[in-house]
Amino acid sequence: MVASLALGSSLLAACGGSEGKPTLNWYINPDGQDTLNQLAEDCSTDDYDIAIQLLPASATDQRTQLARRLAAGDSSTDLMSLDPVFVPEFANAEWLKPFEGDLADEVLDDDVLKGAAETVTWNDQVVAAPQWANTQVVWFRKSLAEAAGLDMSQPVTWDQVIDAASEEGGTVGVQANRYEAYVVWINSLIQGAGGNILDPDTVEDGRDAKVTIDSAAGKDAAAVIQKLADSPAAQPDLTTSNEGTSLGQMFPENGPGEFMTNWTFVYKNYEGLIGKPGGPKDEQEFEDLGWARYPQTVEGEESRPPIGGIDIGVGAFSEHPDFAQEAAVCVTNAEAQSALAVNEGLMPSRQSVYDSAELKEAYPADLLQLYSESVDTGGPRPKSAFYSQVSSAIQSRWHSPRSVSPESTPKQSADFLTAILRGEALL
Amino acid sequence: MSTATAPKKAPKKSTGKPVASDRAKAESRLALYLVAPAVALMLLVTAFPMLRALYLSLFSYSLTAPDDREFVGLANYGTALTDRLFWIDTANTVGIMIITVAFELVIGFVFAMVMHRLIFARGLVRTSILIPYGIITVVSGFAWQFAFSNTNGFVNGWIPFLGDDFTWFAEYQTSMVAIMVSEIWKTTPFMALLLLAGLAQVPEDMLEAAKVDGATWWQRLWKVILPNMRAAIMVAVLFRALDAYRIFDNIFVMTAGANNTESISFLTYRQVIEQFQLGIGSALSVLLFLSVLVVAFVIVKVFRVNLADARQEG
């Protein structure tokens, strides 16, 4: 009884927090927990403590849990780790407290790579702080590219990659299951051809955004997907492929391996699998792993690699918004980003961190160069307050990749997306 | 069971209300006072959300764009009722309801007979039959998902003509089978319980009289037992059908709506919780509510039983 009373009162004290040192709650997604815990400790000050709260593993669940708290005006949501695509939704609902004045300049100074910086602005305000940045590159077996006579030191196109793989009996790994990463692929293909799913000038208008997927760029993107689906280089599980399914095709028992567009975690993944099942046989085979810039959709037009990562937002209803913003700056500073990159393989959103000695020790120099260049020139997904609907609408009309056709798919998806945005169809 | 006359039909009530005494009036007034707090609480927790949903359904309203909220009248209902997806999901839901309730009725009746006629180990058998009903639906969903899994499930091993790598959740039909098996397994005991109550109402002396007259077991079942259980069967079917129409958990756990295995509840959930579309989502939940009423109405009509009978009143 006494114990339960004591426990009760300590819980009350922890919840109340109005007296004494306040505790800021930081909702994190499960990536890189160890380092994030350390960051929370390091960034706690004499004025406040930062407590980590874990969100569910799936992005959808993370989003709904945060949204339900914020829609109810939860004052205990101080800091949150946000997938870049949630930022416009949350900002439009006024759930994020914008960084203003000097703080905004500090969060978004010249050191922040452009692709990452684009994800945190809304209505000309800085609504979150970029913490780490993810991007995709094309991973491949050097021996495979060499056999096909493809010079990977120059920009390559999707056509060339697919042809090279088919000629040599290799495969091309992508993410084409009916889920978010498939939209990531489609978006990058379209942007690589100079187009957009939604017109960037009207995308912030929400329901009134202009749908521009039915364009030459949309058709070019559909042509790439169709070509891969019809090619012998398509992997058997193309229609259900995700980030993990094509990893095993890089160093198969038999066969020349693959070209694979995938996120930055791939390098550390294979490095940790040397001599183990699913990984390279030995150091020498690991040396055969190559990387190059995301392929072009149209020859001669610079590719727009996908952008992912995590931005730190401050809850609009926080009781201690100033402390929370100070903490957000701390957990996204160069030191924090360096720790996340070295310990967890989560790449920085600041150029200076790529240039630091710690990172140069942990990663090959040309890979760091490729990552920072990809993040800097990467293309964001549509910055719409209705992004989750946009994404689902695209998925429903572009899946399965085997049914994609340049003649019909962009048109059908444009019609459907327009109806969805206007509230005239169900998803 | 001791009364000699069986209530074959609802006894006719005398028309015209009897004149109530002062005492009866006072009692009914007291009754009103006593239930008033409960009614008020019920209104607060059920009527308010329902009216709120009705109100929200008239707006184009997204949680992430609160400023763009706009009154659209009945447009959301028009959108839902003219959308193919709505009717596909309705068909799914009705299909699930009819098939699962049919299986549950037959299996549940067998279980009820077993429980009713059992002479020894009554408690043990009754408890065993009722266990699935005590299990949370989500848990049942996960258990059957594992059972049907092609990597660690046992179902493929038990069915002789299926290969070990048969993927139940890859296609529409097989996914639906898995969902319905879980649903049937979980709720048949509930059906059995309601039917057992009905069986207990069938007068033994009527059965004996039928036996003496030379009726076979089959004739006794169809001519004596089932007609006398009509009210109980209707209640069981009604309860289960309304429950089945709102099926959500098993679909959520087992397929998450993949391969068009979505139900109306799941569609509503996705609009409101995943896509934050409060307007159209509320319209869908109102439509769900209305369709439940229709289902209830149809079942009551089909069985031609009035509910007062089923409650053993009169």
Interface residues (C-beta under 8 A of the other chain):
Chain A: T60 T64 A67 A71 E89 F90 N92 A93 E94 R178 G206 R207 A385 F386 S388 Q389 S392 G423 E424 A425 L426 L427
Chain B: S60 S62 L63 T64 A65 P66 D68 V72 A75 N76 T79 A80 D83 L85 F86 A258 L267 R270 Q271 I273 E274 Q275 F276 Q277 G279 I280
